[in-house]
């Protein structure tokens, strides 16, 4: 199936799509392309606030943030919060979470020079992506409980944010100060 059709299904929160890509090892490249495009869209959306440095940092943080969140969700979902039928490997979760990144492409609209509208776009994209992640995690980890998938993605998100704040303080701010 074409990547565009799959992305549309992912954006529509089609649980069947997440089952499909979980099982399709050939979809790994498509999933990674979506993550890269989503990170670039986030970076481009950061041009308004941070210029070219914002583009680079936004893109890198988008990629690193996805990788950390995917690993955390895998660890939490298969170790700490697994259900009896939970059976998944890293590739399955990475593929489903890659497709769940599809709404992130809309972060490019953060270029709109109206701060309130940029903030609304950011919130909408973040919530939409999170809902897609919940569905992706539920399907990849074979959960019967959506609430468990909500717990995994929320815990993963919170730990991810803490890690990204540390990275921001230790790495990004010194680089930004050096280049300013």
QUIRAQUI-V118951 format. One record per residue. RES is the residue in three letters. PHI is phi as a letter, one per 30 degrees, with the letter a starting at -180 (999 if undefined). PSI is psi in degrees with one decimal (* if undefined). OMEGA is omega as a letter, one per 20 degrees, with the letter a starting at -180 (999 if undefined). Layout:
RES_PHI_PSI_OMEGA + RES_PHI_PSI_OMEGA
This chain:
UNK_999_147.1_a + UNK_d_152.2_a + UNK_d_-35.9_a + UNK_d_-45.1_r + UNK_d_-42.2_a + UNK_d_-40.3_r + UNK_d_-40.0_r + UNK_d_-42.4_r + UNK_d_-38.7_r + UNK_d_-43.2_r + UNK_d_-30.4_r + UNK_d_1.7_r + UNK_i_38.4_a + UNK_d_106.4_a + UNK_e_-33.9_r + UNK_d_-34.6_r + UNK_d_-42.7_a + UNK_d_-34.9_r + UNK_d_-41.9_a + UNK_d_-49.4_a + UNK_d_-25.0_r + UNK_e_-41.9_a + UNK_d_-15.3_a + UNK_c_96.9_a + UNK_d_-24.3_r + UNK_d_-13.1_a + UNK_d_-4.0_a + UNK_d_-43.9_r + UNK_d_-41.4_r + UNK_d_-43.6_r + UNK_d_-43.1_r + UNK_d_-37.4_r + UNK_d_-40.7_r + UNK_d_-42.3_r + UNK_d_-44.0_r + UNK_d_-45.8_r + UNK_d_-39.5_r + UNK_d_-40.2_r + UNK_d_-41.6_r + UNK_d_-41.1_r + UNK_d_-40.9_r + UNK_d_-43.9_r + UNK_d_-45.1_r + UNK_d_-41.1_r + UNK_d_-23.0_r + UNK_d_-8.1_r + UNK_e_-38.7_a + UNK_e_-43.4_a + UNK_d_-38.5_a + UNK_b_7.0_a + UNK_i_-153.0_a + UNK_d_-34.5_r + UNK_d_-37.5_r + UNK_d_-38.3_r + UNK_d_-49.8_a + UNK_d_-49.0_a + UNK_d_-44.4_r + UNK_e_-40.4_r + UNK_d_-48.2_a + UNK_d_-44.2_r + UNK_d_-36.9_r + UNK_d_-44.0_r + UNK_d_-48.8_a + UNK_d_-42.1_a + UNK_d_-43.4_r + UNK_d_-45.8_a + UNK_d_-43.4_r + UNK_d_-46.3_a + UNK_d_-40.6_r + UNK_d_-44.3_r + UNK_d_-44.2_r + UNK_d_-43.9_r + UNK_d_-38.1_r + UNK_d_-49.3_a + UNK_d_-51.9_a + UNK_d_-42.3_a + UNK_d_-28.5_a + UNK_c_-11.2_a + UNK_c_-57.2_a + UNK_d_-35.3_a + UNK_b_30.1_a + UNK_d_153.3_r + UNK_c_168.9_a + UNK_e_-37.9_a + UNK_c_2.3_a + UNK_d_120.8_r + UNK_b_109.5_a + UNK_a_154.6_r + UNK_c_171.9_a + UNK_e_-42.0_a + UNK_d_-41.6_r + UNK_d_-45.7_a + UNK_d_-39.8_r + UNK_d_-41.1_r + UNK_d_-48.5_a + UNK_d_-41.0_r + UNK_d_-30.0_r + UNK_d_-45.7_r + UNK_d_-31.2_r + UNK_d_-13.8_r + UNK_d_-7.2_a + UNK_e_-46.8_a + UNK_e_-22.0_r + UNK_d_-22.5_r + UNK_e_-27.4_a + UNK_d_-8.7_r + UNK_d_-19.2_r + UNK_e_-27.5_r + UNK_d_-1.4_r + UNK_d_-4.7_r + UNK_d_-18.3_a + UNK_e_127.1_a + UNK_d_27.9_r + UNK_c_108.0_a + UNK_e_-44.5_a + UNK_d_-41.2_r + UNK_d_-40.7_r + UNK_e_-44.3_a + UNK_d_-42.2_r + UNK_d_-41.2_r + UNK_d_-44.7_r + UNK_e_-46.0_a + UNK_d_-45.8_a + UNK_d_-45.1_a + UNK_d_-41.3_a + UNK_d_-46.3_a + UNK_d_-44.9_r + UNK_d_-45.3_r + UNK_d_-40.8_a + UNK_d_-42.7_r + UNK_d_-42.7_r + UNK_d_-38.9_r + UNK_d_-40.6_r + UNK_e_-46.5_r + UNK_d_-43.3_r + UNK_d_-45.1_a + UNK_d_-43.9_r + UNK_e_-45.2_a + UNK_d_-45.1_a + UNK_d_-34.4_a + UNK_c_5.3_r + UNK_h_37.3_r + UNK_d_143.7_r + UNK_d_-24.1_a + UNK_c_118.8_r + UNK_d_-33.0_r + UNK_d_-36.1_r + UNK_d_-40.5_r + UNK_d_-36.5_r + UNK_d_-44.2_r + UNK_d_-45.8_a + UNK_d_-49.8_a + UNK_d_-34.3_r + UNK_d_-47.3_r + UNK_d_-44.5_r + UNK_e_-42.2_r + UNK_d_-46.0_a + UNK_d_-43.5_r + UNK_d_-40.4_r + UNK_e_-45.9_r + UNK_d_-43.5_r + UNK_e_-44.2_r + UNK_d_-45.1_a + UNK_d_-32.0_r + UNK_d_-43.2_r + UNK_d_-44.4_r + UNK_d_-41.5_r + UNK_e_-47.7_a + UNK_d_-42.5_a + UNK_d_-38.8_a + UNK_c_-53.1_a + UNK_d_-46.4_a + UNK_d_-44.7_r + UNK_d_-38.6_r + UNK_d_-45.4_r + UNK_e_-43.4_r + UNK_d_-37.2_r + UNK_d_-39.4_a + UNK_d_-11.9_a + UNK_d_*_999
